[in-house]
Amino acid sequence: MDGLTTLWMETGIANFEWPDLVMIAVGSLLLYLAIVRQFEPLLLLPIGFGAILANIPNAGFTDQGGLLYYIYHIGIETGVFPLIIFMGVGALTDFGALIANPKTLLLGAAAQFGIFATLFGALLLNLIPGFDFSMADASAIAIIGGADGPTAIFLASKLAPDLLGAIAVAAYSYMALVPIIQPPIMRALTTQAEREIKMEQLRPVSKKEKIIFPLVVLFLTILFLPAATPLVGMFCLGNLMRESGVVDRLSSTSQNELINIVTIFLGLGVGSKLSAEHFLNLETLGILALGAIAFSIGTAAGLLMAKLMGKFSKTPINPLIGAAGVSAVPMAARVANKVGLEANPHNFLLMHAMGPNVAGVLGSAVAAGVLLALVG
Amino acid sequence: MNITESLLKALTLLGLGMTFVFLFLGLLMVAVSLMAKYIPADEPVVNKNALKRKTVAPVSTQQGVNPTLIAAITSAVQQYRKTEVV
């Protein structure tokens, strides 16, 4: 009989507490979003599963010695996984559109306004009882506005590790929701005539320019913002491997096998932070709300900057491409293209929008570096 | 730190951060424009086969019109008719 009681006490049913069950439901919801709705499935699937594993009573996944404990401490707490992913993203990125039209860098810069504006939102939430965000917390939350998963995880692991789970989930959810969040803002801030603007064809970019570009970016970062060199450096390494053409094997590994392997562990590690004590609180709701605000402000700032530039530029600029300045590559560029096609079925903005889109990746890495340098 | 102080700090961060992001990417813009100016474009790849074919295949010979030309015209006409039906 004693044996039976001991066995019963070891079952999940005997040990479940409400918060665990709620978190397993949250994990299942993420799995549903990934599998049925196909929202960023590459990340939400391992994150959702990690959340379920982390909340199983008596399994000890997140206790010292548990699998998720090690994955988190080795890969995420150290910042290694997001950086390896960033190298892969660098190897996947073609800067051709940006080099052909360097003005779009300014659009990528403007869209980072969402990040810095959200700082206020996070601090103002402190007025409501139940919220207690420090400046470091607020910065880590605000980076969601950069719409760049690896950057958000990297910064959160450095500035606010306790909020990492909620920040990562918010960042990836909003990236998946780009096609829903952005178009209404884009339509509200532009006129039909502006959306119909056709842009000049981009010039071809030489191979030499593409090889020198990552080196120039790295050089500028070394000179002006060493705090951003972990992110920008790995990104430039990946991009140089791609463009140099002499290490195709390395380039192919970092944009395929390596990024895939690390994505699995990154997802699980983030999922392990979705424990009831860290996730089931008012602050998570605040983070989700602030993320949406950050993202919307970033989109609007990019659009308005594009409108402003269009007034002074000799060549026409369609303001829609400004919205692609929030990174979320290539989804944001596709959305700009789609909204452009709705206004004029013969107007293809995809390549033009890729410029601000990849500029946004650089912009959010620089913004993360600024926040690390000033707040960290 | 009270709320006013932290909001002031956020305002400083906003100003500094945006200025820096703009300066950095603006500098990069200048660097990329300079790069475009001073780095020569790739030499266009000349398709030698295309040039050769031109000289090898005459449009018509003394015996009459080149059969490949007839085939090309026939397929073009057929394609045109097809599009007209649609």
Interface residues (C-beta under 8 A of the other chain):
Chain A: L98 I99 P102 K103 L105 L106 G108 A109 A110 Q112 F113 I115 F116 A117 L119 F120 L123 L124 N126 L127 M135 A138 S139 P204 S206 K207 K208 E209 I212 F213 V216 V217 L220 F224 L225 A359 L362 G363 V366 A367 V370 L371 L374 V375
Chain B: M1 I3 S6 L7 K9 A10 L11 L13 L14 L16 G17 M18 F20 V21 F22 L23 F24 L25 G26 L27 L28 M29 A31 V32 S33 M35 A36 I39 P40 A41 D42
